[in-house]
Amino acid sequence: MTTADLPLPAGSDQPARPATQALSHHLVHTALVRWHFAFAVVFLLTSMTAGFLVSLNFLGHYPFENTSWLAVGRLRFLHTNEIAYGFLVNGFVGAMYYAVPRLTGKPVLSKNLGWVILAVWQTLVVATSVGQLLGFAQGVEWGETPTGFRPGTWELNYIPVDFLIELGAVLVAAQFLTPLARSINRKMYVTGWYLTAGIVWLVLTYVMGNTLPEWNLPGASGAATVGLFIHDLVGLFVTPMGWGLMYFFVPIILRKPMWSHALSVIGFWALAFFYPLNGVHHFLLSSIPMSVQYGAVISTMAVEIVVTTVIVNFFATMSGRGHALRTNLPIRWFYTGMIFYFITCLQCAFHTSLTMQKTIHFTDWVPGHAHLVMLGVFAFWIFGIITWLWPRLTGNEWYNRRLNQWHYWLTMIGLLIMFVDLLAAGVIHGFLLDSLAPWMDIVNAMKPYWAVRTFSGAMILIGSVLWTVNLVLTALNPKPYDYRVDLVDEVESTGPHAGEAGAA
């Protein structure tokens, strides 16, 4: 690749311009970016708080035991759904409002439609959480959004959130696919491939997982389809959104083109080929035909090869810019997430084997794995994007840069502790089950691990609260942001103040 291949403002043939020019570009609706990021952070905090409260139940200290609408099972739905649809979707949509117009040289379909999508999406996320707390959730993992109809009838008993989300996904598709289709560039940069596919797959995946199993596919067929939905939500929406944005932001921040355009294209098409087949590995050793289960295992292992090519591409791009890991906090978020992504997929390649499934299925190993990928990868990438863009969006200097560092270290260390702790708990739990140990002996053996999980969760929650406070105070900070920081990291990275220069 050449410098011209970098994702830059429309018509630019120069390396990344100062942020003043980038954000003054008339194509970027910065207010929509800010508001999507703001709602993402709000749902992040509510989701993490719910998760922390649920963890207290395992220690016998749940504070709402006698409150039906705050029952542990219902609060757990809020924890997972708000992180998926409240935090991740808002974070990705906000980032696309910044990236897509700059990438294509064309505006989104409609600014007014953007405000409609913003309002409608937040309303649907809140309606989902309220419906789940009131007991209207449906039995689809990661898709417990209320259908609104009584089972087997067309009689409404709640808002049909499921169908409205599908409509909202179509509006999001129209908003962003329009500029991608009208791009001034004859050859689409790899970010465009990822974002286009992710948007289209979102609509198809959500319909597949939240409409077909409940209305048309009973029994094992429905279970297989739900398995596809669980994994395709991650693999065919969250993953292409995340990697697509990494291909956009990393070259801009490093001021260096990707090491290999060919590897980026191989990574995309291999993802499109292998990932749709993975989902049934959530239901191994079930009544689903074994040929389908074997196919899921093999394709899951194949994904690790794909991931390796992508990781090699990004770390080769870092060559000569290694100091950015020390001086630039967004880059640190991005590359930490990439390492965790490699670990997650490597782990997945092993634990989807039938041999390991016999031990770790239905144990704490699984939530440990899920937290590493959803928080340690995709949330980390959104943290990095927001951290890089926030002072540029508000025009204000960070209120306290040290709070951003505290956010990184508390979250990263807390997650590592949680991941290792839950993996250890899962292995011990699995071996105790294999030995037919009494259930209460297993519970007592797990209690120390559950206490560590709550401690690590508190670390992560505190880090996010500090970051949120910093975001709010930065938005109110009257001190203008020094846009020259965009150039300092490259020019003065070896100087005496290098450690603070690019620590955005």
MINU-488764 format. One line per 8 residues: their letters; for each residue x, y, z of C-alpha. Coordinates in nm, 2 decimals. Layout:
// residues N
A) X Y Z | ...
//
This chain:
// residues 504
MTTADLPL) 0.00 0.00 0.00 | 0.10 0.36 -0.04 | 0.02 0.67 0.16 | -0.26 0.74 -0.08 | -0.43 0.42 0.03 | -0.48 0.56 0.38 | -0.84 0.65 0.47 | -0.82 1.03 0.45
PAGSDQPA) -1.06 1.32 0.40 | -1.22 1.32 0.06 | -0.99 1.42 -0.22 | -0.68 1.42 -0.01 | -0.36 1.29 -0.15 | -0.15 1.38 0.16 | -0.09 1.20 0.49 | -0.34 1.26 0.76
RPATQALS) -0.43 1.62 0.80 | -0.46 1.80 1.14 | -0.79 1.73 1.32 | -0.91 2.09 1.27 | -0.94 2.03 0.90 | -1.08 1.67 0.95 | -1.36 1.78 1.18 | -1.44 2.09 0.99
HHLVHTAL) -1.51 1.87 0.69 | -1.88 1.94 0.61 | -1.95 1.57 0.55 | -1.91 1.46 0.91 | -2.21 1.53 1.14 | -2.01 1.55 1.46 | -2.32 1.60 1.68 | -2.45 1.26 1.58
VRWHFAFA) -2.11 1.11 1.66 | -2.11 1.27 2.01 | -2.46 1.16 2.10 | -2.42 0.80 1.99 | -2.10 0.79 2.20 | -2.27 0.95 2.49 | -2.55 0.69 2.49 | -2.30 0.41 2.44
VVFLLTSM) -2.12 0.52 2.76 | -2.45 0.54 2.95 | -2.55 0.19 2.85 | -2.20 0.07 2.93 | -2.24 0.19 3.29 | -2.59 0.04 3.34 | -2.48 -0.29 3.19 | -2.17 -0.32 3.40
TAGFLVSL) -2.37 -0.22 3.71 | -2.62 -0.50 3.64 | -2.34 -0.75 3.58 | -2.17 -0.65 3.91 | -2.50 -0.69 4.10 | -2.56 -1.04 3.94 | -2.21 -1.14 4.06 | -2.31 -1.06 4.42
NFLGHYPF) -2.58 -1.33 4.40 | -2.31 -1.60 4.37 | -2.17 -1.48 4.70 | -2.50 -1.48 4.88 | -2.52 -1.10 4.89 | -2.77 -1.01 4.62 | -2.95 -0.70 4.75 | -3.28 -0.75 4.56
ENTSWLAV) -3.38 -1.11 4.64 | -3.74 -1.03 4.71 | -3.80 -0.79 4.41 | -3.94 -0.99 4.12 | -3.86 -0.74 3.84 | -3.49 -0.73 3.96 | -3.46 -1.10 3.98 | -3.11 -1.23 3.89
GRLRFLHT) -3.21 -1.39 3.57 | -3.38 -1.08 3.44 | -3.10 -0.85 3.54 | -2.86 -1.08 3.36 | -3.06 -1.02 3.04 | -3.02 -0.64 3.09 | -2.64 -0.69 3.14 | -2.59 -0.88 2.81
NEIAYGFL) -2.84 -0.70 2.59 | -2.74 -0.34 2.69 | -2.37 -0.42 2.63 | -2.46 -0.56 2.29 | -2.73 -0.33 2.16 | -2.68 -0.03 2.38 | -2.30 0.00 2.40 | -2.16 -0.18 2.10
VNGFVGAM) -2.42 -0.07 1.84 | -2.41 0.29 1.96 | -2.03 0.29 1.96 | -2.00 0.14 1.61 | -2.27 0.36 1.46 | -2.11 0.68 1.61 | -1.77 0.57 1.47 | -1.93 0.51 1.13
YYAVPRLT) -2.08 0.86 1.12 | -1.72 0.98 1.15 | -1.55 0.72 0.93 | -1.79 0.65 0.64 | -1.82 1.01 0.50 | -1.44 1.06 0.52 | -1.38 0.72 0.36 | -1.63 0.77 0.07
GKPVLSKN) -1.63 1.15 0.02 | -2.01 1.14 0.04 | -2.25 1.23 0.32 | -2.48 0.98 0.49 | -2.83 0.95 0.34 | -2.99 1.21 0.57 | -2.89 1.40 0.88 | -3.26 1.41 0.99
LGWVILAV) -3.28 1.03 0.95 | -2.97 1.02 1.17 | -3.16 1.20 1.45 | -3.45 0.96 1.40 | -3.23 0.66 1.42 | -3.06 0.80 1.73 | -3.39 0.85 1.92 | -3.55 0.53 1.80
WQTLVVAT) -3.26 0.31 1.88 | -3.22 0.44 2.24 | -3.60 0.40 2.29 | -3.58 0.04 2.17 | -3.29 -0.04 2.40 | -3.47 0.10 2.70 | -3.79 -0.08 2.59 | -3.59 -0.40 2.56
SVGQLLGF) -3.45 -0.37 2.92 | -3.79 -0.27 3.07 | -3.96 -0.56 2.89 | -3.70 -0.81 3.01 | -3.73 -0.68 3.37 | -4.11 -0.72 3.35 | -4.08 -1.08 3.23 | -4.15 -1.04 2.86
AQGVEWGE) -3.81 -1.18 2.74 | -3.81 -1.45 2.47 | -3.60 -1.77 2.49 | -3.32 -1.68 2.25 | -2.97 -1.63 2.39 | -2.84 -1.28 2.32 | -3.17 -1.21 2.16 | -3.41 -1.20 2.46
TPTGFRPG) -3.57 -0.88 2.31 | -3.94 -0.90 2.36 | -4.14 -1.01 2.06 | -4.45 -0.85 2.21 | -4.70 -1.12 2.12 | -4.84 -1.39 2.34 | -4.68 -1.73 2.25 | -4.86 -1.89 1.96
TWELNYIP) -5.10 -1.60 1.91 | -5.10 -1.25 1.75 | -5.23 -1.10 2.07 | -5.00 -0.82 2.19 | -4.89 -0.81 2.55 | -4.60 -0.58 2.51 | -4.42 -0.36 2.26 | -4.30 -0.57 1.96
VDFLIELG) -3.94 -0.47 2.01 | -3.80 -0.75 1.80 | -3.97 -0.64 1.48 | -3.90 -0.27 1.55 | -3.53 -0.35 1.59 | -3.53 -0.52 1.25 | -3.69 -0.20 1.10 | -3.42 0.01 1.28
AVLVAAQF) -3.15 -0.21 1.13 | -3.29 -0.15 0.78 | -3.28 0.23 0.85 | -2.92 0.21 0.96 | -2.84 0.01 0.65 | -3.00 0.27 0.43 | -2.81 0.55 0.61 | -2.46 0.41 0.56
LTPLARSI) -2.49 0.19 0.25 | -2.59 0.49 0.05 | -2.26 0.68 0.08 | -2.07 0.35 0.05 | -2.25 0.28 -0.28 | -2.19 0.64 -0.40 | -1.82 0.65 -0.30 | -1.60 0.87 -0.51
NRKMYVTG) -1.33 0.61 -0.49 | -1.33 0.36 -0.78 | -1.16 0.09 -0.56 | -1.32 0.04 -0.22 | -1.08 0.04 0.08 | -1.10 -0.27 0.30 | -1.29 -0.08 0.57 | -1.57 -0.03 0.31
WYLTAGIV) -1.58 -0.40 0.25 | -1.61 -0.48 0.62 | -1.87 -0.21 0.70 | -2.09 -0.29 0.40 | -2.09 -0.66 0.49 | -2.14 -0.60 0.86 | -2.45 -0.38 0.79 | -2.61 -0.63 0.55
WLVLTYVM) -2.53 -0.92 0.78 | -2.68 -0.74 1.08 | -3.02 -0.73 0.92 | -3.01 -1.09 0.80 | -2.87 -1.23 1.12 | -3.12 -1.06 1.35 | -3.41 -1.18 1.14 | -3.27 -1.53 1.14
GNTLPEWN) -3.22 -1.54 1.52 | -3.52 -1.35 1.65 | -3.80 -1.43 1.41 | -3.74 -1.77 1.24 | -3.68 -1.98 1.56 | -3.98 -1.84 1.75 | -4.23 -1.85 1.47 | -4.12 -2.11 1.21
LPGASGAA) -3.85 -2.35 1.34 | -3.93 -2.56 1.65 | -3.71 -2.82 1.81 | -3.36 -2.90 1.70 | -3.39 -2.68 1.39 | -3.47 -2.38 1.60 | -3.18 -2.46 1.83 | -2.94 -2.49 1.54
TVGLFIHD) -3.06 -2.15 1.41 | -3.03 -1.99 1.75 | -2.67 -2.12 1.77 | -2.60 -1.96 1.43 | -2.75 -1.63 1.56 | -2.55 -1.63 1.88 | -2.22 -1.66 1.69 | -2.31 -1.47 1.38
LVGLFVTP) -2.41 -1.16 1.59 | -2.05 -1.16 1.70 | -1.89 -1.29 1.38 | -2.10 -1.12 1.11 | -2.18 -0.79 1.28 | -1.95 -0.70 1.57 | -1.64 -0.85 1.41 | -1.66 -0.68 1.07
MGWGLMYF) -1.75 -0.35 1.24 | -1.46 -0.38 1.48 | -1.20 -0.48 1.23 | -1.33 -0.25 0.96 | -1.28 0.05 1.20 | -0.94 -0.07 1.30 | -0.84 -0.06 0.93 | -0.96 0.30 0.93
FVPIILRK) -0.83 0.44 1.26 | -0.49 0.26 1.30 | -0.34 0.39 0.97 | -0.46 0.74 1.05 | -0.32 0.75 1.40 | 0.01 0.58 1.31 | 0.03 0.79 0.98 | 0.13 0.47 0.80
PMWSHALS) -0.05 0.26 0.55 | -0.14 -0.10 0.63 | 0.15 -0.34 0.57 | -0.04 -0.56 0.32 | -0.35 -0.48 0.13 | -0.36 -0.84 0.01 | -0.37 -0.98 0.36 | -0.65 -0.74 0.45
VIGFWALA) -0.86 -0.87 0.16 | -0.78 -1.24 0.24 | -0.89 -1.18 0.60 | -1.22 -1.03 0.49 | -1.32 -1.31 0.25 | -1.20 -1.59 0.48 | -1.42 -1.43 0.76 | -1.72 -1.43 0.52
FFYPLNGV) -1.66 -1.79 0.42 | -1.58 -1.96 0.76 | -1.76 -1.76 1.03 | -2.13 -1.83 0.92 | -2.07 -2.20 0.99 | -1.94 -2.16 1.35 | -2.26 -2.11 1.55 | -2.36 -2.47 1.61
HHFLLSSI) -2.05 -2.52 1.82 | -2.26 -2.37 2.10 | -2.48 -2.69 2.09 | -2.22 -2.97 2.06 | -2.32 -3.31 2.18 | -2.69 -3.22 2.12 | -2.96 -3.36 1.90 | -2.84 -3.15 1.61
PMSVQYGA) -2.70 -3.38 1.33 | -2.34 -3.46 1.40 | -2.24 -3.37 1.05 | -2.34 -3.01 1.12 | -2.16 -3.02 1.46 | -1.84 -3.14 1.29 | -1.87 -2.87 1.03 | -1.89 -2.61 1.31
VISTMAVE) -1.59 -2.75 1.48 | -1.37 -2.75 1.17 | -1.48 -2.40 1.05 | -1.41 -2.26 1.40 | -1.06 -2.40 1.39 | -1.01 -2.25 1.04 | -1.10 -1.91 1.17 | -0.78 -1.91 1.38
IVVTTVIV) -0.58 -1.92 1.06 | -0.78 -1.62 0.93 | -0.72 -1.43 1.25 | -0.35 -1.50 1.24 | -0.32 -1.33 0.90 | -0.50 -1.02 1.03 | -0.29 -1.00 1.34 | 0.03 -1.03 1.14
NFFATMSG) -0.09 -0.75 0.91 | -0.15 -0.51 1.20 | 0.16 -0.59 1.39 | 0.37 -0.56 1.08 | 0.21 -0.22 1.02 | 0.33 -0.12 1.37 | 0.70 -0.17 1.26 | 0.88 0.16 1.32
RGHALRTN) 0.59 0.29 1.52 | 0.63 0.08 1.83 | 0.67 0.38 2.06 | 0.30 0.45 1.99 | 0.21 0.17 2.23 | 0.37 0.38 2.51 | 0.27 0.73 2.39 | -0.07 0.69 2.23
LPIRWFYT) -0.35 0.55 2.45 | -0.59 0.47 2.17 | -0.33 0.26 1.99 | -0.27 0.08 2.32 | -0.64 0.00 2.35 | -0.65 -0.11 1.98 | -0.35 -0.35 2.00 | -0.44 -0.49 2.34
GMIFYFIT) -0.78 -0.58 2.19 | -0.60 -0.74 1.90 | -0.39 -0.96 2.13 | -0.71 -1.06 2.32 | -0.88 -1.14 1.99 | -0.60 -1.38 1.90 | -0.62 -1.54 2.24 | -0.99 -1.57 2.22
CLQCAFHT) -0.99 -1.74 1.88 | -0.71 -1.97 1.97 | -0.90 -2.07 2.28 | -1.21 -2.12 2.07 | -1.03 -2.35 1.83 | -0.95 -2.58 2.12 | -1.26 -2.56 2.34 | -1.49 -2.63 2.05
SLTMQKTI) -1.35 -2.98 2.02 | -1.58 -3.25 2.15 | -1.31 -3.36 2.39 | -1.28 -3.03 2.57 | -1.66 -2.97 2.55 | -1.72 -3.27 2.78 | -1.53 -3.08 3.05 | -1.59 -2.71 3.01
HFTDWVPG) -1.95 -2.69 2.88 | -2.19 -2.53 3.12 | -1.90 -2.41 3.34 | -1.76 -2.06 3.42 | -1.50 -2.12 3.14 | -1.77 -2.00 2.89 | -1.85 -1.66 3.05 | -1.47 -1.61 3.09
HAHLVMLG) -1.43 -1.66 2.72 | -1.73 -1.43 2.64 | -1.60 -1.15 2.86 | -1.26 -1.16 2.69 | -1.41 -1.12 2.34 | -1.69 -0.88 2.41 | -1.51 -0.66 2.66 | -1.15 -0.72 2.60
VFAFWIFG) -1.17 -0.69 2.22 | -1.47 -0.49 2.08 | -1.53 -0.28 2.39 | -1.15 -0.20 2.40 | -1.16 -0.09 2.04 | -1.46 0.14 2.11 | -1.28 0.28 2.42 | -0.99 0.36 2.19
IITWLWPR) -1.20 0.52 1.93 | -1.39 0.74 2.17 | -1.07 0.83 2.36 | -0.91 0.95 2.03 | -1.22 1.13 1.90 | -1.37 1.29 2.21 | -1.14 1.60 2.24 | -1.17 1.64 1.87
LTGNEWYN) -1.55 1.62 1.88 | -1.58 1.86 2.17 | -1.30 2.09 2.08 | -1.19 2.08 2.45 | -0.87 1.96 2.61 | -0.89 1.65 2.83 | -0.99 1.74 3.18 | -0.75 1.49 3.33
RRLNQWHY) -0.54 1.26 3.11 | -0.44 1.05 3.40 | -0.80 0.93 3.44 | -0.78 0.78 3.09 | -0.47 0.59 3.20 | -0.65 0.47 3.52 | -0.93 0.36 3.30 | -0.70 0.15 3.08
WLTMIGLL) -0.51 -0.02 3.36 | -0.80 -0.09 3.58 | -1.00 -0.24 3.29 | -0.72 -0.43 3.14 | -0.59 -0.58 3.47 | -0.94 -0.64 3.60 | -1.03 -0.83 3.28 | -0.72 -1.04 3.29
IMFVDLLA) -0.79 -1.14 3.65 | -1.15 -1.22 3.56 | -1.05 -1.42 3.25 | -0.79 -1.64 3.42 | -1.01 -1.68 3.73 | -1.31 -1.80 3.53 | -1.10 -2.03 3.32 | -0.96 -2.20 3.63
AGVIHGFL) -1.30 -2.22 3.78 | -1.44 -2.38 3.47 | -1.17 -2.65 3.46 | -1.22 -2.74 3.82 | -1.60 -2.73 3.78 | -1.58 -2.96 3.48 | -1.36 -3.22 3.65 | -1.58 -3.22 3.96
LDSLAPWM) -1.88 -3.28 3.74 | -1.70 -3.57 3.56 | -1.62 -3.72 3.90 | -1.99 -3.70 4.00 | -1.92 -3.48 4.30 | -2.22 -3.36 4.50 | -2.36 -3.04 4.37 | -2.30 -2.84 4.69
DIVNAMKP) -1.94 -2.95 4.70 | -1.90 -2.80 4.35 | -2.07 -2.48 4.47 | -1.84 -2.45 4.77 | -1.54 -2.51 4.55 | -1.65 -2.23 4.32 | -1.71 -1.96 4.59 | -1.34 -1.83 4.61
YWAVRTFS) -1.34 -1.79 4.23 | -1.67 -1.61 4.23 | -1.53 -1.37 4.49 | -1.23 -1.30 4.27 | -1.47 -1.24 3.98 | -1.67 -0.98 4.18 | -1.34 -0.81 4.28 | -1.22 -0.79 3.92
GAMILIGS) -1.56 -0.67 3.81 | -1.54 -0.39 4.06 | -1.21 -0.28 3.91 | -1.36 -0.27 3.56 | -1.66 -0.08 3.68 | -1.45 0.18 3.87 | -1.23 0.23 3.57 | -1.54 0.30 3.35
VLWTVNLV) -1.68 0.54 3.60 | -1.36 0.74 3.61 | -1.35 0.75 3.23 | -1.71 0.86 3.22 | -1.64 1.14 3.46 | -1.35 1.25 3.25 | -1.56 1.25 2.93 | -1.83 1.47 3.10
LTALNPKP) -1.58 1.71 3.25 | -1.39 1.73 2.92 | -1.71 1.82 2.74 | -1.75 2.11 2.99 | -1.38 2.21 3.00 | -1.33 2.56 2.86 | -0.97 2.49 2.77 | -0.94 2.45 2.39
YDYRVDLV) -0.79 2.12 2.26 | -0.44 2.16 2.11 | -0.48 1.99 1.77 | -0.10 1.99 1.72 | -0.10 1.68 1.94 | -0.18 1.50 1.61 | 0.17 1.57 1.49 | 0.37 1.56 1.82
DEVESTGP) 0.37 1.18 1.84 | 0.55 1.14 1.51 | 0.78 1.44 1.53 | 0.88 1.44 1.90 | 0.83 1.08 2.01 | 1.19 1.06 2.13 | 1.19 1.39 2.31 | 1.19 1.44 2.69
HAGEAGAA) 0.81 1.48 2.69 | 0.73 1.18 2.46 | 0.54 1.00 2.74 | 0.28 1.27 2.76 | 0.27 1.39 2.40 | 0.04 1.14 2.24 | -0.13 1.00 2.55 | -0.46 1.11 2.42
//
